[in-house]
Amino acid sequence: MDEEGLRERGSPVVVYLHGLDEEFDWWYCIDVPVTKDPLLTKDDDNSGQPIILPIKKISPVAKLNPVIYGSAGNWAVIGDDIYYAGGYLPDGLSGSIPSEKLVKHSMTQSDPAFWQIESSLNCPRMSPVVAAVGREKLCVVGGNHCTCHDRPKCGEIYDIKDKTWKYLDDDFDAFAPYDPYSEVAISVEKDEPTQIVFYSLLKGCIMFFDPTKGTISKLIEDQKDFALWSHSWDPSPEGLGDKAKIRPLGRASNNLNAVFTNDTFYWFTFDMYMYAYHVSAKTWFQSPCLIDQFTSLSYHGRPPPSPILVGLPQDGKFVVFLPEEPEPGLMMMACLKVERNLQSLQVLVELIQPLSLEETYFLPFEGKAMYTTDTLSM
C-alpha cells in the first residue's frame, strides 16, 4: 500500500519536530498518515509486521539563531506561524539574562531563518511553558528567573488579533517546582479545551491548569505510586518491575515531557518499551518489548538518544521518532496503535517511515501534532 492509499483511509496530520544542532534551533514539519482503522489485519500480506514506506527526504521549515532570539525559550504553532517566547540572551556582565521577546516565523515565506519581533512579554522568562489557546491566543506561563516587578504573576495570555497581553491570576510560585522540559504536558483532547498538565515524579503530584480561564482547575497530591523517584517504594508499584530494570524510564522522564491523553501519561524508552500511568486508577503499565518490530535500528553498543513520543488526535494513536545513530541525518518515524485496559498496555507498530533530514546533526527533543487547522497535542 502506498502513502496516498494510506491517506485515503484517514485524516492527514502533521507533526512539528523541534530540536538542535551545535548552533541553531530547527523545526521540521512531517506528514503523518493517520488511519481510522488499524492498518494491519490478520489477512494482511505483511504477516503482522508493520508497513515500511520508502525513505523520505525532508527539509526544515524554520531555523532560529539562539544568540539573537534566545536559548531555552518555548514555542507553539498557530495556523502557518511558529511563535517562540522567552529564553535567555547572552550578557557580557552576568553571562545571560532572561528574554522578553515573542518572535514569529511564518512558514509561508521561503527563508526558514527569518523571524520577526511580534511583541514583548510583560515578564521576561527563561524556559516558560508556551501553548496555543485556540487560533487567536497564546499562553506563556511559568519559567525560571522572572525579573519583572510583578513576579507573583504566573503567566500571561497574548491576543494575536489585538496584539495585547493579559496577566493570569494564579501565583507564580505554584508553577516554580515544575521543570518545563520534563514535567509539563499540553493535552488537547478532541472537542475539549486546552489543558496544561504539570506533574512531579518526585513528589507524586499533578496540577491541571486551564489557560482559557487563567486558573488552576485541579491539584492532585495523593499519587504515592506516581512518585517514581522518591526512593520510597517497598515493594515497587504494581505494573512495574524492579527499579534497576526500568532505568530507561528514568532517562526518558528526566529528559523529555510525557504525553498526556485520556487521563493517562505515556513515555517511550530507548529499549523499546512504552510506559503509562493512569491517574484515576493510580496504576502503572508497561508494554511488551517492541524491539522485534524495529529490527533496522542499530546503536553499536551505545545508548541511543531518547525517542520522541507524540500523541495524535485519534484515540490510541501515537508516533515515535527514533534517531538512527551513528548514521547522521537519518531518523525513523513509527505510527503506533495503543490499547490500554485495566490489566495491560498493548502497542502495535502499524507503519514505519524512514526519514532523511537535511540537517544531518539535528537532535530532536520535542514534537507537537496538529491537523492542518488546529494544534492538538504535545
VEXDREN-2710 file (C-alpha; in Angstrom, 1 decimal):
% VEXDREN-2710
k/r/px/py/pz
1/MET/0.0/0.0/0.0
2/ASP/1.5/3.4/-0.9
3/GLU/1.3/6.6/1.1
4/GLU/-1.5/8.0/-1.0
5/GLY/-3.5/4.9/-0.3
6/LEU/-2.9/5.3/3.4
7/ARG/-4.1/8.9/3.3
8/GLU/-7.4/7.9/1.8
9/ARG/-8.1/5.8/4.9
10/GLY/-7.9/8.7/7.4
11/SER/-7.3/12.4/8.0
12/PRO/-3.8/13.8/7.4
13/VAL/-2.0/15.1/10.4
14/VAL/1.4/16.8/10.7
15/VAL/3.9/16.8/13.5
16/TYR/6.2/19.7/14.1
17/LEU/9.5/18.4/15.4
18/HIS/11.8/20.8/17.3
19/GLY/15.5/20.2/18.1
20/LEU/19.0/21.5/18.0
21/ASP/22.3/21.1/16.3
22/GLU/25.6/22.7/17.5
23/GLU/24.5/26.3/16.6
24/PHE/20.7/26.6/15.8
25/ASP/17.2/25.6/16.8
26/TRP/15.4/23.8/13.9
27/TRP/11.8/22.8/13.1
28/TYR/10.6/20.2/10.7
29/CYS/7.0/19.7/9.6
30/ILE/6.3/16.0/8.9
31/ASP/3.2/14.5/7.3
32/VAL/1.8/11.6/9.3
33/PRO/-0.6/9.1/7.7
34/VAL/-3.4/8.6/10.3
35/THR/-5.9/5.8/9.8
36/LYS/-9.4/5.4/11.2
37/ASP/-8.8/1.6/11.5
38/PRO/-5.7/-0.5/12.1
39/LEU/-3.6/-0.8/9.0
40/LEU/-2.8/-4.4/9.8
41/THR/-5.3/-7.2/10.0
42/LYS/-4.9/-11.0/10.1
43/ASP/-5.5/-11.1/6.4
44/ASP/-2.6/-8.6/5.5
45/ASP/0.3/-9.9/3.4
46/ASN/2.7/-8.4/5.9
47/SER/2.1/-11.3/8.5
48/GLY/1.6/-8.9/11.3
49/GLN/4.7/-6.8/10.6
50/PRO/4.5/-3.0/10.1
51/ILE/4.2/-1.4/6.7
52/ILE/7.6/0.0/5.7
53/LEU/7.4/3.1/3.5
54/PRO/10.3/4.3/1.2
55/ILE/12.8/6.7/2.8
56/LYS/11.5/10.3/2.6
57/LYS/13.8/13.4/2.4
58/ILE/12.5/16.4/4.5
59/SER/13.7/20.0/4.8
60/PRO/13.4/22.3/7.8
61/VAL/10.6/24.8/7.9
62/ALA/12.3/27.1/10.5
63/LYS/15.7/27.9/11.8
64/LEU/16.4/30.1/14.8
65/ASN/19.6/31.7/16.0
66/PRO/19.5/31.5/19.8
67/VAL/22.2/34.2/20.2
68/ILE/19.7/36.7/18.6
69/TYR/16.4/35.3/19.8
70/GLY/17.2/33.4/22.9
71/SER/18.1/29.9/24.1
72/ALA/15.7/27.7/26.1
73/GLY/12.6/29.5/25.0
74/ASN/9.5/27.6/24.2
75/TRP/7.1/27.6/21.2
76/ALA/3.6/26.9/19.8
77/VAL/2.1/26.7/16.3
78/ILE/-1.0/28.7/15.3
79/GLY/-2.0/28.4/11.7
80/ASP/1.0/28.9/9.5
81/ASP/3.1/30.6/12.2
82/ILE/5.6/29.4/14.8
83/TYR/5.7/31.6/17.9
84/TYR/8.8/31.5/20.1
85/ALA/8.8/33.1/23.5
86/GLY/11.3/33.8/26.3
87/GLY/14.6/32.0/26.9
88/TYR/17.9/33.7/27.8
89/LEU/20.2/36.0/25.9
90/PRO/24.0/36.4/26.3
91/ASP/25.1/39.3/28.5
92/GLY/28.6/40.4/29.0
93/LEU/28.2/41.2/32.7
94/SER/26.2/38.4/34.2
95/GLY/26.6/35.7/31.5
96/SER/22.9/35.6/30.5
97/ILE/19.7/37.5/31.1
98/PRO/16.0/36.3/30.7
99/SER/14.4/37.2/27.4
100/GLU/11.2/39.2/27.0
101/LYS/10.9/38.6/23.3
102/LEU/8.0/37.0/21.5
103/VAL/9.0/36.3/17.9
104/LYS/7.1/34.8/15.0
105/HIS/8.2/32.8/11.9
106/SER/5.7/32.4/9.0
107/MET/6.1/29.1/7.2
108/THR/4.5/30.5/4.1
109/GLN/7.7/32.5/3.3
110/SER/10.8/31.0/1.7
111/ASP/13.5/31.9/4.2
112/PRO/13.4/29.5/7.2
113/ALA/15.7/31.7/9.2
114/PHE/13.5/34.8/9.0
115/TRP/11.8/35.7/12.3
116/GLN/10.1/39.0/13.2
117/ILE/9.5/40.6/16.6
118/GLU/5.8/40.0/17.4
119/SER/5.7/41.6/20.9
120/SER/7.4/41.7/24.3
121/LEU/6.4/39.7/27.3
122/ASN/5.4/41.7/30.4
123/CYS/7.7/39.4/32.4
124/PRO/11.0/38.2/30.9
125/ARG/11.2/34.4/31.4
126/MET/13.7/31.6/30.9
127/SER/12.1/28.3/29.9
128/PRO/8.5/29.2/30.0
129/VAL/5.6/26.9/29.0
130/VAL/4.0/28.1/25.8
131/ALA/0.7/26.8/24.5
132/ALA/-1.7/27.8/21.7
133/VAL/-5.2/28.6/23.0
134/GLY/-7.5/28.1/20.0
135/ARG/-6.4/30.0/16.9
136/GLU/-6.2/33.5/18.3
137/LYS/-4.4/33.4/21.7
138/LEU/-1.1/32.3/23.1
139/CYS/-0.4/31.3/26.7
140/VAL/3.0/31.9/28.3
141/VAL/3.2/30.6/31.8
142/GLY/5.8/29.8/34.5
143/GLY/9.5/29.7/33.6
144/ASN/12.7/30.5/35.6
145/HIS/14.4/33.7/36.7
146/CYS/11.5/36.0/36.0
147/THR/12.8/39.5/36.6
148/CYS/9.8/41.8/36.3
149/HIS/8.4/43.8/39.1
150/ASP/5.2/41.8/39.1
151/ARG/6.9/38.4/39.7
152/PRO/4.0/36.8/41.6
153/LYS/2.1/36.6/38.3
154/CYS/2.4/33.1/36.9
155/GLY/1.9/33.9/33.3
156/GLU/0.1/35.9/30.6
157/ILE/-2.2/35.5/27.6
158/TYR/-1.4/37.1/24.3
159/ASP/-4.2/38.1/21.9
160/ILE/-2.8/37.6/18.4
161/LYS/-5.5/39.7/16.7
162/ASP/-5.4/42.6/19.2
163/LYS/-1.7/42.3/20.0
164/THR/-2.4/42.8/23.7
165/TRP/-1.3/40.9/26.9
166/LYS/-3.3/40.0/29.9
167/TYR/-1.9/38.7/33.2
168/LEU/-3.2/35.4/34.5
169/ASP/-4.4/35.2/38.1
170/ASP/-2.6/32.3/39.8
171/ASP/0.6/32.9/41.7
172/PHE/3.9/32.1/40.0
173/ASP/5.2/30.1/43.0
174/ALA/2.6/27.4/42.2
175/PHE/4.4/26.7/38.9
176/ALA/8.0/27.1/40.1
177/PRO/8.6/23.4/41.2
178/TYR/7.9/22.0/37.7
179/ASP/10.6/21.7/35.0
180/PRO/9.1/22.9/31.7
181/TYR/11.2/20.5/29.7
182/SER/10.4/17.2/31.6
183/GLU/7.4/17.9/33.9
184/VAL/4.8/19.5/31.6
185/ALA/2.3/18.0/29.1
186/ILE/0.0/20.0/26.9
187/SER/-3.2/18.0/26.5
188/VAL/-5.8/18.8/23.9
189/GLU/-8.4/16.2/23.7
190/LYS/-10.6/16.2/20.6
191/ASP/-13.5/18.7/21.2
192/GLU/-12.1/19.6/24.6
193/PRO/-10.3/22.9/25.6
194/THR/-6.6/23.0/26.1
195/GLN/-5.1/21.8/29.4
196/ILE/-1.6/22.3/30.6
197/VAL/-0.7/19.4/32.9
198/PHE/2.2/20.0/35.4
199/TYR/3.5/16.9/37.2
200/SER/6.2/15.8/39.5
201/LEU/7.6/12.2/39.5
202/LEU/9.5/13.1/42.7
203/LYS/6.6/14.5/44.8
204/GLY/3.8/12.5/43.2
205/CYS/1.6/15.5/42.4
206/ILE/-0.3/16.6/39.3
207/MET/-1.6/20.1/38.6
208/PHE/-4.1/20.9/35.8
209/PHE/-4.0/24.5/34.5
210/ASP/-6.8/25.9/32.3
211/PRO/-5.3/28.7/30.2
212/THR/-8.6/29.7/28.8
213/LYS/-9.6/30.9/32.3
214/GLY/-6.1/31.5/33.6
215/THR/-6.6/29.3/36.7
216/ILE/-5.6/26.1/38.2
217/SER/-8.5/23.7/37.7
218/LYS/-7.3/20.7/39.7
219/LEU/-4.5/19.8/42.0
220/ILE/-3.9/16.1/42.9
221/GLU/-1.4/15.3/45.6
222/ASP/-2.3/11.8/46.7
223/GLN/-0.5/9.8/43.9
224/LYS/2.0/7.9/46.0
225/ASP/2.9/5.4/43.3
226/PHE/3.4/8.3/40.8
227/ALA/6.3/9.5/42.9
228/LEU/8.7/7.4/40.7
229/TRP/11.9/8.9/42.1
230/SER/11.0/9.4/45.7
231/HIS/13.0/6.2/46.7
232/SER/10.1/5.2/49.0
233/TRP/8.8/2.1/47.1
234/ASP/8.7/-1.0/49.1
235/PRO/7.7/-3.0/47.2
236/SER/7.6/-1.4/43.7
237/PRO/4.2/-0.3/42.5
238/GLU/2.1/-2.9/40.7
239/GLY/2.7/-2.8/37.0
240/LEU/6.4/-2.0/37.2
241/GLY/9.4/-4.3/37.9
242/ASP/12.4/-3.7/40.0
243/LYS/13.8/-0.1/39.8
244/ALA/17.1/-1.3/38.4
245/LYS/15.2/-2.8/35.4
246/ILE/13.4/0.4/34.5
247/ARG/16.3/2.9/34.3
248/PRO/15.4/3.8/30.7
249/LEU/12.1/5.1/32.0
250/GLY/14.1/7.3/34.4
251/ARG/16.1/8.7/31.5
252/ALA/13.0/9.3/29.4
253/SER/11.1/11.0/32.2
254/ASN/14.1/13.1/33.3
255/ASN/14.8/14.4/29.8
256/LEU/11.5/14.6/28.0
257/ASN/7.9/15.6/28.6
258/ALA/5.3/12.9/28.8
259/VAL/2.3/12.7/26.5
260/PHE/-1.0/13.1/28.4
261/THR/-4.3/11.9/27.0
262/ASN/-7.4/10.3/28.3
263/ASP/-6.3/10.7/32.0
264/THR/-3.1/8.8/31.2
265/PHE/0.6/9.8/31.0
266/TYR/2.8/7.9/28.4
267/TRP/6.5/7.6/27.9
268/PHE/8.5/5.6/25.3
269/THR/12.0/4.4/26.2
270/PHE/15.1/3.7/24.1
271/ASP/15.0/0.0/24.9
272/MET/11.6/-0.1/23.1
273/TYR/9.0/-0.2/25.8
274/MET/6.1/2.1/26.4
275/TYR/5.1/3.0/29.9
276/ALA/1.8/4.5/31.1
277/TYR/0.3/5.9/34.3
278/HIS/-3.4/6.1/34.7
279/VAL/-4.3/8.9/37.1
280/SER/-7.7/7.9/38.3
281/ALA/-6.7/4.2/38.8
282/LYS/-3.3/5.2/40.3
283/THR/-1.8/2.4/38.2
284/TRP/1.4/1.9/36.2
285/PHE/1.6/-0.1/33.0
286/GLN/4.5/-1.5/30.9
287/SER/4.1/-2.8/27.4
288/PRO/5.8/-5.8/26.0
289/CYS/9.1/-5.1/24.3
290/LEU/8.8/-3.8/20.7
291/ILE/12.4/-4.4/19.6
292/ASP/11.4/-7.1/17.2
293/GLN/9.4/-4.6/15.2
294/PHE/12.4/-2.2/14.9
295/THR/14.9/-4.6/13.5
296/SER/16.7/-2.0/11.4
297/LEU/17.8/0.1/14.4
298/SER/21.4/-0.3/15.4
299/TYR/23.3/1.7/18.0
300/HIS/26.6/-0.2/18.1
301/GLY/26.6/-0.7/21.8
302/ARG/26.0/3.0/22.7
303/PRO/22.8/4.2/24.4
304/PRO/20.7/5.8/21.7
305/PRO/19.0/9.2/22.1
306/SER/15.7/9.2/23.8
307/PRO/12.8/8.6/21.4
308/ILE/10.4/11.4/20.9
309/LEU/6.8/10.3/21.6
310/VAL/3.9/12.4/20.2
311/GLY/0.2/11.9/20.8
312/LEU/-2.1/12.1/17.7
313/PRO/-5.7/13.5/17.6
314/GLN/-7.2/10.0/17.4
315/ASP/-7.7/7.9/20.5
316/GLY/-4.9/5.4/20.9
317/LYS/-2.8/6.8/18.1
318/PHE/0.8/7.9/18.6
319/VAL/4.0/8.5/16.6
320/VAL/7.5/7.9/17.9
321/PHE/10.7/9.4/16.3
322/LEU/13.9/7.4/16.7
323/PRO/17.3/8.9/15.5
324/GLU/19.3/6.1/13.8
325/GLU/22.7/6.6/15.2
326/PRO/25.5/6.5/14.2
327/GLU/24.0/7.5/10.8
328/PRO/23.8/11.3/10.8
329/GLY/20.6/12.8/9.4
330/LEU/18.6/9.5/9.5
331/MET/15.5/9.0/11.6
332/MET/12.7/6.5/11.9
333/MET/9.1/7.6/12.4
334/ALA/6.8/4.8/13.6
335/CYS/3.0/5.1/13.8
336/LEU/1.7/3.3/16.9
337/LYS/-1.7/1.9/17.9
338/VAL/-2.0/1.7/21.7
339/GLU/-4.7/-0.1/23.6
340/ARG/-4.8/0.0/27.4
341/ASN/-7.3/-1.8/29.6
342/LEU/-7.3/-2.4/33.4
343/GLN/-4.7/-5.2/33.1
344/SER/-2.4/-4.4/30.3
345/LEU/-0.8/-2.0/27.8
346/GLN/-0.5/-3.3/24.2
347/VAL/1.3/-1.5/21.4
348/LEU/1.2/-2.3/17.7
349/VAL/3.6/-0.7/15.3
350/GLU/1.4/-0.1/12.3
351/LEU/3.8/1.8/10.0
352/ILE/7.4/2.8/9.7
353/GLN/8.6/5.8/7.7
354/PRO/12.4/6.3/7.4
355/LEU/13.3/10.0/7.2
356/SER/16.4/11.7/5.7
357/LEU/16.9/15.1/7.3
358/GLU/18.6/18.0/5.5
359/GLU/20.4/19.0/8.7
360/THR/22.4/15.9/9.4
361/TYR/23.3/16.7/13.1
362/PHE/19.8/17.6/14.1
363/LEU/18.8/16.2/17.5
364/PRO/15.1/16.3/18.3
365/PHE/13.7/16.7/21.8
366/GLU/10.0/17.6/21.4
367/GLY/7.1/17.4/19.0
368/LYS/3.6/18.7/18.6
369/ALA/0.9/17.2/16.4
370/MET/-1.9/19.1/14.7
371/TYR/-4.4/18.9/12.0
372/THR/-3.9/21.3/9.1
373/THR/-6.0/23.9/11.1
374/ASP/-5.7/23.3/14.8
375/THR/-2.8/22.3/17.1
376/LEU/-3.8/19.2/19.1
377/SER/-1.1/17.7/21.2
378/MET/2.4/17.7/22.5
END
